[in-house]
Amino acid sequence: MHKNNTIHRDIKLDNIMLNFNKYPNIVLNDNDTAKVNYDQVDLNDDFTVKIADLGFAKHLDHTQVTSTMLGTPTTMSPDVMNIKESDSKTYSIKADLWSLGIITYQLVIGRLPFTGKDFNELRTHLQNGKYSYSKKLNLSIEVISFINGLLQDEPKKRMNWEEIKNHPFITTEVSKFH
């Protein structure tokens, strides 16, 4: 999407699907679908990641930025959440990369890094910029560096796709983490 100058604006776990290629996506009849026993799914099997819900997606023009506050607040980047108060009043595809950081945090830690009882409290926590890692978890420096590189409140400091693809968290074999 980003290579084609399209921003998603609502990247979250609910919008990411894994399609295990050995299981057909077929409808058996009008009301019955093929069943998959997930206890037998092997994560080493060939699978495809699909991004769903393109309702907020937008093709960016030559400026490579947009200015509408859209998305799910808990995964929304500060540059989107603060669009009305921002000096620049625009944001880029780096807003989706913030969301990738939120998702990675969720998958590793098991909860969202920023929460609040309402939008204003969530915004305050996000602007505070503080999130933590449980001391009970034995996290690698690579995953901490990866998440921190994406959860930069300033888009210019946030990792770009080239940095993401070459980051040790992405390039290091899983067996090397302990």
Biotite code that builds the C-alpha atoms (Angstrom):
import biotite.structure as struc

atoms = struc.array([
    struc.Atom([0.000, 0.000, 0.000], chain_id="A", res_id=1, res_name="MET", atom_name="CA", element="C"),
    struc.Atom([2.708, 2.458, 0.973], chain_id="A", res_id=2, res_name="HIS", atom_name="CA", element="C"),
    struc.Atom([4.683, 1.790, -2.214], chain_id="A", res_id=3, res_name="LYS", atom_name="CA", element="C"),
    struc.Atom([1.538, 2.858, -4.055], chain_id="A", res_id=4, res_name="ASN", atom_name="CA", element="C"),
    struc.Atom([1.206, 6.029, -1.926], chain_id="A", res_id=5, res_name="ASN", atom_name="CA", element="C"),
    struc.Atom([-1.802, 4.714, -0.017], chain_id="A", res_id=6, res_name="THR", atom_name="CA", element="C"),
    struc.Atom([-2.171, 5.147, 3.716], chain_id="A", res_id=7, res_name="ILE", atom_name="CA", element="C"),
    struc.Atom([-4.446, 2.722, 5.621], chain_id="A", res_id=8, res_name="HIS", atom_name="CA", element="C"),
    struc.Atom([-5.158, 4.901, 8.702], chain_id="A", res_id=9, res_name="ARG", atom_name="CA", element="C"),
    struc.Atom([-6.671, 2.086, 10.783], chain_id="A", res_id=10, res_name="ASP", atom_name="CA", element="C"),
    struc.Atom([-3.969, -0.561, 11.180], chain_id="A", res_id=11, res_name="ILE", atom_name="CA", element="C"),
    struc.Atom([-4.846, -2.686, 14.223], chain_id="A", res_id=12, res_name="LYS", atom_name="CA", element="C"),
    struc.Atom([-4.905, -6.357, 15.157], chain_id="A", res_id=13, res_name="LEU", atom_name="CA", element="C"),
    struc.Atom([-8.582, -6.626, 14.189], chain_id="A", res_id=14, res_name="ASP", atom_name="CA", element="C"),
    struc.Atom([-7.646, -5.660, 10.625], chain_id="A", res_id=15, res_name="ASN", atom_name="CA", element="C"),
    struc.Atom([-4.826, -8.164, 10.124], chain_id="A", res_id=16, res_name="ILE", atom_name="CA", element="C"),
    struc.Atom([-5.682, -11.631, 8.869], chain_id="A", res_id=17, res_name="MET", atom_name="CA", element="C"),
    struc.Atom([-3.499, -14.685, 8.415], chain_id="A", res_id=18, res_name="LEU", atom_name="CA", element="C"),
    struc.Atom([-4.474, -16.971, 5.556], chain_id="A", res_id=19, res_name="ASN", atom_name="CA", element="C"),
    struc.Atom([-2.887, -20.412, 5.908], chain_id="A", res_id=20, res_name="PHE", atom_name="CA", element="C"),
    struc.Atom([-2.520, -21.382, 2.278], chain_id="A", res_id=21, res_name="ASN", atom_name="CA", element="C"),
    struc.Atom([-3.123, -25.120, 2.761], chain_id="A", res_id=22, res_name="LYS", atom_name="CA", element="C"),
    struc.Atom([-6.631, -24.405, 4.069], chain_id="A", res_id=23, res_name="TYR", atom_name="CA", element="C"),
    struc.Atom([-8.964, -23.353, 1.260], chain_id="A", res_id=24, res_name="PRO", atom_name="CA", element="C"),
    struc.Atom([-11.132, -20.296, 1.743], chain_id="A", res_id=25, res_name="ASN", atom_name="CA", element="C"),
    struc.Atom([-14.288, -21.818, 0.366], chain_id="A", res_id=26, res_name="ILE", atom_name="CA", element="C"),
    struc.Atom([-17.936, -21.812, 1.272], chain_id="A", res_id=27, res_name="VAL", atom_name="CA", element="C"),
    struc.Atom([-19.251, -25.386, 1.268], chain_id="A", res_id=28, res_name="LEU", atom_name="CA", element="C"),
    struc.Atom([-22.875, -24.299, 0.858], chain_id="A", res_id=29, res_name="ASN", atom_name="CA", element="C"),
    struc.Atom([-24.983, -21.225, 1.596], chain_id="A", res_id=30, res_name="ASP", atom_name="CA", element="C"),
    struc.Atom([-24.489, -21.265, 5.378], chain_id="A", res_id=31, res_name="ASN", atom_name="CA", element="C"),
    struc.Atom([-21.536, -23.582, 5.994], chain_id="A", res_id=32, res_name="ASP", atom_name="CA", element="C"),
    struc.Atom([-17.844, -22.799, 5.735], chain_id="A", res_id=33, res_name="THR", atom_name="CA", element="C"),
    struc.Atom([-14.817, -25.056, 5.908], chain_id="A", res_id=34, res_name="ALA", atom_name="CA", element="C"),
    struc.Atom([-13.659, -25.574, 9.485], chain_id="A", res_id=35, res_name="LYS", atom_name="CA", element="C"),
    struc.Atom([-10.029, -25.353, 10.563], chain_id="A", res_id=36, res_name="VAL", atom_name="CA", element="C"),
    struc.Atom([-8.756, -27.049, 13.720], chain_id="A", res_id=37, res_name="ASN", atom_name="CA", element="C"),
    struc.Atom([-6.420, -24.315, 14.973], chain_id="A", res_id=38, res_name="TYR", atom_name="CA", element="C"),
    struc.Atom([-4.695, -26.723, 17.374], chain_id="A", res_id=39, res_name="ASP", atom_name="CA", element="C"),
    struc.Atom([-3.195, -28.360, 14.295], chain_id="A", res_id=40, res_name="GLN", atom_name="CA", element="C"),
    struc.Atom([-2.120, -25.181, 12.502], chain_id="A", res_id=41, res_name="VAL", atom_name="CA", element="C"),
    struc.Atom([1.651, -24.954, 12.260], chain_id="A", res_id=42, res_name="ASP", atom_name="CA", element="C"),
    struc.Atom([3.026, -21.408, 12.164], chain_id="A", res_id=43, res_name="LEU", atom_name="CA", element="C"),
    struc.Atom([5.815, -22.743, 9.963], chain_id="A", res_id=44, res_name="ASN", atom_name="CA", element="C"),
    struc.Atom([3.217, -23.519, 7.271], chain_id="A", res_id=45, res_name="ASP", atom_name="CA", element="C"),
    struc.Atom([2.994, -21.206, 4.284], chain_id="A", res_id=46, res_name="ASP", atom_name="CA", element="C"),
    struc.Atom([0.681, -18.300, 5.069], chain_id="A", res_id=47, res_name="PHE", atom_name="CA", element="C"),
    struc.Atom([-0.225, -14.912, 3.701], chain_id="A", res_id=48, res_name="THR", atom_name="CA", element="C"),
    struc.Atom([-0.845, -11.774, 5.742], chain_id="A", res_id=49, res_name="VAL", atom_name="CA", element="C"),
    struc.Atom([-3.802, -9.759, 4.553], chain_id="A", res_id=50, res_name="LYS", atom_name="CA", element="C"),
    struc.Atom([-4.805, -6.260, 5.633], chain_id="A", res_id=51, res_name="ILE", atom_name="CA", element="C"),
    struc.Atom([-8.554, -5.751, 5.933], chain_id="A", res_id=52, res_name="ALA", atom_name="CA", element="C"),
    struc.Atom([-10.953, -2.826, 6.301], chain_id="A", res_id=53, res_name="ASP", atom_name="CA", element="C"),
    struc.Atom([-9.746, -0.278, 3.806], chain_id="A", res_id=54, res_name="LEU", atom_name="CA", element="C"),
    struc.Atom([-12.618, 2.069, 4.649], chain_id="A", res_id=55, res_name="GLY", atom_name="CA", element="C"),
    struc.Atom([-10.255, 4.805, 5.885], chain_id="A", res_id=56, res_name="PHE", atom_name="CA", element="C"),
    struc.Atom([-7.510, 4.148, 3.324], chain_id="A", res_id=57, res_name="ALA", atom_name="CA", element="C"),
    struc.Atom([-6.520, 7.098, 1.171], chain_id="A", res_id=58, res_name="LYS", atom_name="CA", element="C"),
    struc.Atom([-4.327, 7.495, -1.873], chain_id="A", res_id=59, res_name="HIS", atom_name="CA", element="C"),
    struc.Atom([-1.915, 10.345, -1.217], chain_id="A", res_id=60, res_name="LEU", atom_name="CA", element="C"),
    struc.Atom([-1.216, 12.938, -3.861], chain_id="A", res_id=61, res_name="ASP", atom_name="CA", element="C"),
    struc.Atom([2.218, 14.322, -4.736], chain_id="A", res_id=62, res_name="HIS", atom_name="CA", element="C"),
    struc.Atom([2.494, 15.981, -1.303], chain_id="A", res_id=63, res_name="THR", atom_name="CA", element="C"),
    struc.Atom([2.514, 12.526, 0.368], chain_id="A", res_id=64, res_name="GLN", atom_name="CA", element="C"),
    struc.Atom([0.447, 13.829, 3.307], chain_id="A", res_id=65, res_name="VAL", atom_name="CA", element="C"),
    struc.Atom([-3.167, 14.039, 4.449], chain_id="A", res_id=66, res_name="THR", atom_name="CA", element="C"),
    struc.Atom([-4.978, 15.906, 7.218], chain_id="A", res_id=67, res_name="SER", atom_name="CA", element="C"),
    struc.Atom([-8.139, 14.094, 8.390], chain_id="A", res_id=68, res_name="THR", atom_name="CA", element="C"),
    struc.Atom([-8.302, 12.558, 11.876], chain_id="A", res_id=69, res_name="MET", atom_name="CA", element="C"),
    struc.Atom([-9.448, 8.986, 11.207], chain_id="A", res_id=70, res_name="LEU", atom_name="CA", element="C"),
    struc.Atom([-8.741, 5.618, 12.779], chain_id="A", res_id=71, res_name="GLY", atom_name="CA", element="C"),
    struc.Atom([-8.986, 3.787, 16.066], chain_id="A", res_id=72, res_name="THR", atom_name="CA", element="C"),
    struc.Atom([-7.782, 6.041, 18.901], chain_id="A", res_id=73, res_name="PRO", atom_name="CA", element="C"),
    struc.Atom([-5.806, 3.322, 20.738], chain_id="A", res_id=74, res_name="THR", atom_name="CA", element="C"),
    struc.Atom([-3.632, 2.716, 17.661], chain_id="A", res_id=75, res_name="THR", atom_name="CA", element="C"),
    struc.Atom([-3.680, 6.279, 16.323], chain_id="A", res_id=76, res_name="MET", atom_name="CA", element="C"),
    struc.Atom([-0.355, 8.066, 16.081], chain_id="A", res_id=77, res_name="SER", atom_name="CA", element="C"),
    struc.Atom([0.227, 11.383, 17.867], chain_id="A", res_id=78, res_name="PRO", atom_name="CA", element="C"),
    struc.Atom([0.569, 13.113, 14.494], chain_id="A", res_id=79, res_name="ASP", atom_name="CA", element="C"),
    struc.Atom([-2.995, 12.013, 13.622], chain_id="A", res_id=80, res_name="VAL", atom_name="CA", element="C"),
    struc.Atom([-4.494, 12.468, 17.093], chain_id="A", res_id=81, res_name="MET", atom_name="CA", element="C"),
    struc.Atom([-3.110, 16.000, 17.373], chain_id="A", res_id=82, res_name="ASN", atom_name="CA", element="C"),
    struc.Atom([-4.000, 17.053, 13.837], chain_id="A", res_id=83, res_name="ILE", atom_name="CA", element="C"),
    struc.Atom([-6.114, 20.004, 14.994], chain_id="A", res_id=84, res_name="LYS", atom_name="CA", element="C"),
    struc.Atom([-3.405, 21.374, 17.314], chain_id="A", res_id=85, res_name="GLU", atom_name="CA", element="C"),
    struc.Atom([-0.467, 20.530, 15.068], chain_id="A", res_id=86, res_name="SER", atom_name="CA", element="C"),
    struc.Atom([1.602, 23.202, 13.373], chain_id="A", res_id=87, res_name="ASP", atom_name="CA", element="C"),
    struc.Atom([1.845, 21.206, 10.174], chain_id="A", res_id=88, res_name="SER", atom_name="CA", element="C"),
    struc.Atom([-1.752, 19.894, 10.264], chain_id="A", res_id=89, res_name="LYS", atom_name="CA", element="C"),
    struc.Atom([-0.768, 16.947, 8.069], chain_id="A", res_id=90, res_name="THR", atom_name="CA", element="C"),
    struc.Atom([0.604, 13.433, 8.473], chain_id="A", res_id=91, res_name="TYR", atom_name="CA", element="C"),
    struc.Atom([2.128, 10.781, 6.238], chain_id="A", res_id=92, res_name="SER", atom_name="CA", element="C"),
    struc.Atom([2.388, 6.996, 5.930], chain_id="A", res_id=93, res_name="ILE", atom_name="CA", element="C"),
    struc.Atom([4.536, 7.111, 9.056], chain_id="A", res_id=94, res_name="LYS", atom_name="CA", element="C"),
    struc.Atom([1.215, 7.212, 10.963], chain_id="A", res_id=95, res_name="ALA", atom_name="CA", element="C"),
    struc.Atom([0.679, 3.584, 9.847], chain_id="A", res_id=96, res_name="ASP", atom_name="CA", element="C"),
    struc.Atom([4.177, 2.714, 11.084], chain_id="A", res_id=97, res_name="LEU", atom_name="CA", element="C"),
    struc.Atom([3.255, 4.017, 14.549], chain_id="A", res_id=98, res_name="TRP", atom_name="CA", element="C"),
    struc.Atom([0.319, 1.597, 14.439], chain_id="A", res_id=99, res_name="SER", atom_name="CA", element="C"),
    struc.Atom([2.745, -1.210, 13.555], chain_id="A", res_id=100, res_name="LEU", atom_name="CA", element="C"),
    struc.Atom([4.624, -0.336, 16.749], chain_id="A", res_id=101, res_name="GLY", atom_name="CA", element="C"),
    struc.Atom([1.382, -0.505, 18.757], chain_id="A", res_id=102, res_name="ILE", atom_name="CA", element="C"),
    struc.Atom([0.585, -3.915, 17.258], chain_id="A", res_id=103, res_name="ILE", atom_name="CA", element="C"),
    struc.Atom([4.074, -5.238, 17.966], chain_id="A", res_id=104, res_name="THR", atom_name="CA", element="C"),
    struc.Atom([3.814, -4.016, 21.552], chain_id="A", res_id=105, res_name="TYR", atom_name="CA", element="C"),
    struc.Atom([0.420, -5.714, 21.909], chain_id="A", res_id=106, res_name="GLN", atom_name="CA", element="C"),
    struc.Atom([1.714, -9.013, 20.540], chain_id="A", res_id=107, res_name="LEU", atom_name="CA", element="C"),
    struc.Atom([4.800, -8.994, 22.767], chain_id="A", res_id=108, res_name="VAL", atom_name="CA", element="C"),
    struc.Atom([3.400, -7.491, 25.986], chain_id="A", res_id=109, res_name="ILE", atom_name="CA", element="C"),
    struc.Atom([-0.236, -8.576, 25.749], chain_id="A", res_id=110, res_name="GLY", atom_name="CA", element="C"),
    struc.Atom([-1.822, -5.166, 26.206], chain_id="A", res_id=111, res_name="ARG", atom_name="CA", element="C"),
    struc.Atom([-1.911, -1.716, 24.632], chain_id="A", res_id=112, res_name="LEU", atom_name="CA", element="C"),
    struc.Atom([0.875, 0.718, 25.576], chain_id="A", res_id=113, res_name="PRO", atom_name="CA", element="C"),
    struc.Atom([-1.508, 3.687, 25.871], chain_id="A", res_id=114, res_name="PHE", atom_name="CA", element="C"),
    struc.Atom([-5.019, 3.519, 27.326], chain_id="A", res_id=115, res_name="THR", atom_name="CA", element="C"),
    struc.Atom([-7.571, 5.800, 28.913], chain_id="A", res_id=116, res_name="GLY", atom_name="CA", element="C"),
    struc.Atom([-11.142, 5.781, 30.144], chain_id="A", res_id=117, res_name="LYS", atom_name="CA", element="C"),
    struc.Atom([-12.064, 8.215, 27.343], chain_id="A", res_id=118, res_name="ASP", atom_name="CA", element="C"),
    struc.Atom([-10.484, 9.927, 24.340], chain_id="A", res_id=119, res_name="PHE", atom_name="CA", element="C"),
    struc.Atom([-9.099, 12.845, 26.361], chain_id="A", res_id=120, res_name="ASN", atom_name="CA", element="C"),
    struc.Atom([-7.397, 10.594, 28.931], chain_id="A", res_id=121, res_name="GLU", atom_name="CA", element="C"),
    struc.Atom([-6.002, 8.411, 26.141], chain_id="A", res_id=122, res_name="LEU", atom_name="CA", element="C"),
    struc.Atom([-4.700, 11.519, 24.384], chain_id="A", res_id=123, res_name="ARG", atom_name="CA", element="C"),
    struc.Atom([-3.060, 12.733, 27.622], chain_id="A", res_id=124, res_name="THR", atom_name="CA", element="C"),
    struc.Atom([-1.307, 9.377, 28.107], chain_id="A", res_id=125, res_name="HIS", atom_name="CA", element="C"),
    struc.Atom([-0.223, 9.375, 24.472], chain_id="A", res_id=126, res_name="LEU", atom_name="CA", element="C"),
    struc.Atom([1.127, 12.925, 24.703], chain_id="A", res_id=127, res_name="GLN", atom_name="CA", element="C"),
    struc.Atom([2.958, 11.940, 27.884], chain_id="A", res_id=128, res_name="ASN", atom_name="CA", element="C"),
    struc.Atom([4.635, 9.310, 25.697], chain_id="A", res_id=129, res_name="GLY", atom_name="CA", element="C"),
    struc.Atom([5.434, 6.933, 28.537], chain_id="A", res_id=130, res_name="LYS", atom_name="CA", element="C"),
    struc.Atom([4.906, 3.221, 28.167], chain_id="A", res_id=131, res_name="TYR", atom_name="CA", element="C"),
    struc.Atom([6.585, 0.395, 30.000], chain_id="A", res_id=132, res_name="SER", atom_name="CA", element="C"),
    struc.Atom([7.796, -3.141, 29.632], chain_id="A", res_id=133, res_name="TYR", atom_name="CA", element="C"),
    struc.Atom([7.048, -5.705, 32.326], chain_id="A", res_id=134, res_name="SER", atom_name="CA", element="C"),
    struc.Atom([10.157, -6.705, 34.263], chain_id="A", res_id=135, res_name="LYS", atom_name="CA", element="C"),
    struc.Atom([8.708, -10.221, 34.412], chain_id="A", res_id=136, res_name="LYS", atom_name="CA", element="C"),
    struc.Atom([9.191, -10.609, 30.664], chain_id="A", res_id=137, res_name="LEU", atom_name="CA", element="C"),
    struc.Atom([12.598, -11.507, 29.325], chain_id="A", res_id=138, res_name="ASN", atom_name="CA", element="C"),
    struc.Atom([12.581, -9.235, 26.280], chain_id="A", res_id=139, res_name="LEU", atom_name="CA", element="C"),
    struc.Atom([15.377, -9.000, 23.756], chain_id="A", res_id=140, res_name="SER", atom_name="CA", element="C"),
    struc.Atom([17.045, -5.680, 23.100], chain_id="A", res_id=141, res_name="ILE", atom_name="CA", element="C"),
    struc.Atom([16.022, -6.173, 19.452], chain_id="A", res_id=142, res_name="GLU", atom_name="CA", element="C"),
    struc.Atom([12.281, -6.179, 20.176], chain_id="A", res_id=143, res_name="VAL", atom_name="CA", element="C"),
    struc.Atom([12.569, -3.225, 22.574], chain_id="A", res_id=144, res_name="ILE", atom_name="CA", element="C"),
    struc.Atom([14.579, -1.285, 19.998], chain_id="A", res_id=145, res_name="SER", atom_name="CA", element="C"),
    struc.Atom([12.059, -2.169, 17.269], chain_id="A", res_id=146, res_name="PHE", atom_name="CA", element="C"),
    struc.Atom([9.050, -1.013, 19.279], chain_id="A", res_id=147, res_name="ILE", atom_name="CA", element="C"),
    struc.Atom([10.834, 2.126, 20.495], chain_id="A", res_id=148, res_name="ASN", atom_name="CA", element="C"),
    struc.Atom([11.866, 2.932, 16.910], chain_id="A", res_id=149, res_name="GLY", atom_name="CA", element="C"),
    struc.Atom([8.245, 2.847, 15.796], chain_id="A", res_id=150, res_name="LEU", atom_name="CA", element="C"),
    struc.Atom([6.675, 4.566, 18.814], chain_id="A", res_id=151, res_name="LEU", atom_name="CA", element="C"),
    struc.Atom([8.485, 7.837, 18.249], chain_id="A", res_id=152, res_name="GLN", atom_name="CA", element="C"),
    struc.Atom([6.057, 10.721, 18.660], chain_id="A", res_id=153, res_name="ASP", atom_name="CA", element="C"),
    struc.Atom([7.879, 12.755, 16.016], chain_id="A", res_id=154, res_name="GLU", atom_name="CA", element="C"),
    struc.Atom([7.315, 11.153, 12.596], chain_id="A", res_id=155, res_name="PRO", atom_name="CA", element="C"),
    struc.Atom([10.778, 12.232, 11.392], chain_id="A", res_id=156, res_name="LYS", atom_name="CA", element="C"),
    struc.Atom([12.345, 10.145, 14.179], chain_id="A", res_id=157, res_name="LYS", atom_name="CA", element="C"),
    struc.Atom([10.087, 7.131, 13.520], chain_id="A", res_id=158, res_name="ARG", atom_name="CA", element="C"),
    struc.Atom([11.658, 4.264, 11.582], chain_id="A", res_id=159, res_name="MET", atom_name="CA", element="C"),
    struc.Atom([10.927, 4.084, 7.863], chain_id="A", res_id=160, res_name="ASN", atom_name="CA", element="C"),
    struc.Atom([10.332, 0.906, 5.826], chain_id="A", res_id=161, res_name="TRP", atom_name="CA", element="C"),
    struc.Atom([13.996, 0.463, 4.942], chain_id="A", res_id=162, res_name="GLU", atom_name="CA", element="C"),
    struc.Atom([14.989, 0.664, 8.608], chain_id="A", res_id=163, res_name="GLU", atom_name="CA", element="C"),
    struc.Atom([12.177, -1.729, 9.544], chain_id="A", res_id=164, res_name="ILE", atom_name="CA", element="C"),
    struc.Atom([13.178, -4.313, 6.933], chain_id="A", res_id=165, res_name="LYS", atom_name="CA", element="C"),
    struc.Atom([16.820, -4.179, 8.058], chain_id="A", res_id=166, res_name="ASN", atom_name="CA", element="C"),
    struc.Atom([16.184, -4.069, 11.800], chain_id="A", res_id=167, res_name="HIS", atom_name="CA", element="C"),
    struc.Atom([17.738, -6.963, 13.797], chain_id="A", res_id=168, res_name="PRO", atom_name="CA", element="C"),
    struc.Atom([14.303, -7.839, 15.200], chain_id="A", res_id=169, res_name="PHE", atom_name="CA", element="C"),
    struc.Atom([13.188, -8.606, 11.632], chain_id="A", res_id=170, res_name="ILE", atom_name="CA", element="C"),
    struc.Atom([16.423, -10.040, 10.213], chain_id="A", res_id=171, res_name="THR", atom_name="CA", element="C"),
    struc.Atom([17.577, -12.218, 13.132], chain_id="A", res_id=172, res_name="THR", atom_name="CA", element="C"),
    struc.Atom([16.519, -15.870, 13.206], chain_id="A", res_id=173, res_name="GLU", atom_name="CA", element="C"),
    struc.Atom([13.937, -16.562, 15.914], chain_id="A", res_id=174, res_name="VAL", atom_name="CA", element="C"),
    struc.Atom([16.156, -19.273, 17.416], chain_id="A", res_id=175, res_name="SER", atom_name="CA", element="C"),
    struc.Atom([18.815, -16.654, 18.211], chain_id="A", res_id=176, res_name="LYS", atom_name="CA", element="C"),
    struc.Atom([16.503, -14.849, 20.646], chain_id="A", res_id=177, res_name="PHE", atom_name="CA", element="C"),
    struc.Atom([16.526, -16.226, 24.172], chain_id="A", res_id=178, res_name="HIS", atom_name="CA", element="C"),
])
